[in-house]
Amino acid sequence: MGLGVHTRSARDGTMTTTDGATKRYRAKRDAILAAAAEAINEASAKGMTFADVARRVGLNTTSVTYYFKRKEDLAAAAFDHTLDWLHAALDESLRQPTPQARVAEFLSIHFDRQRRIEADEERPVAMLSDLRAMEDPFKARLLARWRDVFRKARTLWGEPRDRIAKDVQGARAHMLLENCFWLTVWIDRYEPDQYDRVEARLMDVFTHGLAGPGQRWDPEPLVLEQADAEPARDAFLRAATRLINELGYRGASVQRIASELNVTKGSFYHHLDAKDDLVAACYQRSFDTISAAQRAADRDGGSHWQRLSSTLATLVDAQFTEQGPLLRTTALAGLPVGVRQAMVDRSNRIARRFAGTISDGITEGSVRAVDPLIAAQALMALQNAAFDLRGWAATMPRDRAVGFYASTVMTGLFTDPVV
């Protein structure tokens, strides 16, 4: 694939001479960056500490500061490393002759990296979910680099011929990137010798979607049955959800959430005892919304394709509104292990319900023959990440935005959506 663990641009500042001292410097710096990435993925960028990174590398804290003067410098360098890797992966993929071959190559590169990580030949890179929690000037520069990655990913389908094509390719690029990031969450449920099969099954969903013969995107509105929430508490949870989605668990401080609602910090503790309780409550509200959508679709009946379509349309629409976003799983980083595991368990139950609907749809013929568990993970990634495209969705009629975005999994990445 042409992408090794040491793929790097000149941005990280390492010298290219081959003397022994420089090699040792680069090796130690790379080890520190890898340790920082692991710490960020576990505890978020704000939760990462020099002491933790030093422990992972077998150094003392002073030795780490020789390479990176401040924690923010180290976090930014770790994010830069991830962005460099993504640029290199996209450059490699863009050498392929067709959109389908380019997407397949990009996916294959990610699976190859997972194989090397599993074999201890490579260490994970920092997930970009916490990037928005950085402070300027790092934040502005890193976000600009992320936008460059997104634009390059959009060209996997070629240069858009018009605005509609640009919108569709933007939805496809976002879904592809998010699924590759989401892959790290669930791939450990499979043995490494099964990765080829998993890759092929996921690419099959990307290529052909889930729609069975004669099915088209035509979701029905769902009326969700949820327990009545106390208005002030619900408003608090909505604001907290939006800020945590934007800034991460540690980036969204209690003071910032309270300021958003124009209330005092004391009001926060009137509703919840601690910040961990806040995140758990936001997750509970979000998971309850997803489950309510699944139940409503089953209650309304129809084909299982119809149930999937209506559920997904409802959830993506919620992500595109300021009043009802769902909490992204990126907020898990930094949560205590016990709380995090409880949230992961609930997420897995929701994914299994999606898989059950897909399986029943295959039996009745309304859904293509796909691997239900893998297809369900593609759906989880899609509805989870839609929050990031709410600005894009605001530029067009809502039903068109929902249809464009949902089409990426429902009808595939290479067929023009009908919305």
WOFENUR-V922212 format. One record per residue. N is the residue number from 1. RES is the residue in one letter. SS is DSSP state (A for helix, B for strand, O for the rest). Layout:
BEGIN
((N,RES,SS) (N,RES,SS))
END
This chain:
BEGIN
((1,M,O) (2,G,O) (3,L,O) (4,G,O) (5,V,O) (6,H,O) (7,T,O) (8,R,O) (9,S,O) (10,A,A) (11,R,A) (12,D,A) (13,G,O) (14,T,O) (15,M,O) (16,T,O) (17,T,O) (18,T,O) (19,D,O) (20,G,A) (21,A,A) (22,T,A) (23,K,A) (24,R,A) (25,Y,A) (26,R,A) (27,A,A) (28,K,A) (29,R,A) (30,D,A) (31,A,A) (32,I,A) (33,L,A) (34,A,A) (35,A,A) (36,A,A) (37,A,A) (38,E,A) (39,A,A) (40,I,A) (41,N,A) (42,E,A) (43,A,A) (44,S,O) (45,A,O) (46,K,O) (47,G,O) (48,M,O) (49,T,O) (50,F,A) (51,A,A) (52,D,A) (53,V,A) (54,A,A) (55,R,A) (56,R,A) (57,V,A) (58,G,O) (59,L,O) (60,N,O) (61,T,A) (62,T,A) (63,S,A) (64,V,A) (65,T,A) (66,Y,A) (67,Y,A) (68,F,O) (69,K,O) (70,R,O) (71,K,A) (72,E,A) (73,D,A) (74,L,A) (75,A,A) (76,A,A) (77,A,A) (78,A,A) (79,F,A) (80,D,A) (81,H,A) (82,T,A) (83,L,A) (84,D,A) (85,W,A) (86,L,A) (87,H,A) (88,A,A) (89,A,A) (90,L,A) (91,D,A) (92,E,A) (93,S,A) (94,L,O) (95,R,O) (96,Q,O) (97,P,O) (98,T,O) (99,P,A) (100,Q,A) (101,A,A) (102,R,A) (103,V,A) (104,A,A) (105,E,A) (106,F,A) (107,L,A) (108,S,A) (109,I,A) (110,H,A) (111,F,A) (112,D,A) (113,R,A) (114,Q,A) (115,R,A) (116,R,A) (117,I,A) (118,E,A) (119,A,O) (120,D,O) (121,E,O) (122,E,O) (123,R,O) (124,P,O) (125,V,O) (126,A,O) (127,M,O) (128,L,A) (129,S,A) (130,D,A) (131,L,A) (132,R,A) (133,A,A) (134,M,O) (135,E,O) (136,D,O) (137,P,O) (138,F,A) (139,K,A) (140,A,A) (141,R,A) (142,L,A) (143,L,A) (144,A,A) (145,R,A) (146,W,A) (147,R,A) (148,D,A) (149,V,A) (150,F,A) (151,R,A) (152,K,A) (153,A,A) (154,R,A) (155,T,A) (156,L,A) (157,W,A) (158,G,O) (159,E,O) (160,P,O) (161,R,O) (162,D,O) (163,R,A) (164,I,A) (165,A,A) (166,K,A) (167,D,A) (168,V,A) (169,Q,A) (170,G,A) (171,A,A) (172,R,A) (173,A,A) (174,H,A) (175,M,A) (176,L,A) (177,L,A) (178,E,A) (179,N,A) (180,C,A) (181,F,A) (182,W,A) (183,L,A) (184,T,A) (185,V,A) (186,W,A) (187,I,A) (188,D,A) (189,R,A) (190,Y,O) (191,E,O) (192,P,A) (193,D,A) (194,Q,A) (195,Y,A) (196,D,A) (197,R,A) (198,V,A) (199,E,A) (200,A,A) (201,R,A) (202,L,A) (203,M,A) (204,D,A) (205,V,A) (206,F,A) (207,T,A) (208,H,A) (209,G,O) (210,L,O) (211,A,B) (212,G,O) (213,P,O) (214,G,O) (215,Q,O) (216,R,O) (217,W,O) (218,D,O) (219,P,O) (220,E,O) (221,P,O) (222,L,O) (223,V,O) (224,L,O) (225,E,O) (226,Q,O) (227,A,O) (228,D,O) (229,A,O) (230,E,O) (231,P,A) (232,A,A) (233,R,A) (234,D,A) (235,A,A) (236,F,A) (237,L,A) (238,R,A) (239,A,A) (240,A,A) (241,T,A) (242,R,A) (243,L,A) (244,I,A) (245,N,A) (246,E,A) (247,L,A) (248,G,A) (249,Y,A) (250,R,A) (251,G,A) (252,A,O) (253,S,O) (254,V,A) (255,Q,A) (256,R,A) (257,I,A) (258,A,A) (259,S,A) (260,E,A) (261,L,O) (262,N,O) (263,V,O) (264,T,O) (265,K,A) (266,G,A) (267,S,A) (268,F,A) (269,Y,A) (270,H,A) (271,H,A) (272,L,O) (273,D,O) (274,A,O) (275,K,A) (276,D,A) (277,D,A) (278,L,A) (279,V,A) (280,A,A) (281,A,A) (282,C,A) (283,Y,A) (284,Q,A) (285,R,A) (286,S,A) (287,F,A) (288,D,A) (289,T,A) (290,I,A) (291,S,A) (292,A,A) (293,A,A) (294,Q,A) (295,R,A) (296,A,A) (297,A,A) (298,D,A) (299,R,A) (300,D,A) (301,G,O) (302,G,O) (303,S,O) (304,H,A) (305,W,A) (306,Q,A) (307,R,A) (308,L,A) (309,S,A) (310,S,A) (311,T,A) (312,L,A) (313,A,A) (314,T,A) (315,L,A) (316,V,A) (317,D,A) (318,A,A) (319,Q,A) (320,F,O) (321,T,O) (322,E,O) (323,Q,O) (324,G,O) (325,P,O) (326,L,O) (327,L,O) (328,R,O) (329,T,A) (330,T,A) (331,A,A) (332,L,A) (333,A,O) (334,G,O) (335,L,O) (336,P,O) (337,V,A) (338,G,A) (339,V,A) (340,R,A) (341,Q,A) (342,A,A) (343,M,A) (344,V,A) (345,D,A) (346,R,A) (347,S,A) (348,N,A) (349,R,A) (350,I,A) (351,A,A) (352,R,A) (353,R,A) (354,F,A) (355,A,A) (356,G,A) (357,T,A) (358,I,A) (359,S,A) (360,D,A) (361,G,A) (362,I,A) (363,T,A) (364,E,A) (365,G,O) (366,S,O) (367,V,B) (368,R,O) (369,A,O) (370,V,O) (371,D,O) (372,P,A) (373,L,A) (374,I,A) (375,A,A) (376,A,A) (377,Q,A) (378,A,A) (379,L,A) (380,M,A) (381,A,A) (382,L,A) (383,Q,A) (384,N,A) (385,A,A) (386,A,A) (387,F,A) (388,D,A) (389,L,A) (390,R,A) (391,G,A) (392,W,A) (393,A,A) (394,A,O) (395,T,O) (396,M,O) (397,P,O) (398,R,A) (399,D,A) (400,R,A) (401,A,A) (402,V,A) (403,G,A) (404,F,A) (405,Y,A) (406,A,A) (407,S,A) (408,T,A) (409,V,A) (410,M,A) (411,T,O) (412,G,O) (413,L,O) (414,F,O) (415,T,O) (416,D,O) (417,P,O) (418,V,O) (419,V,O))
END
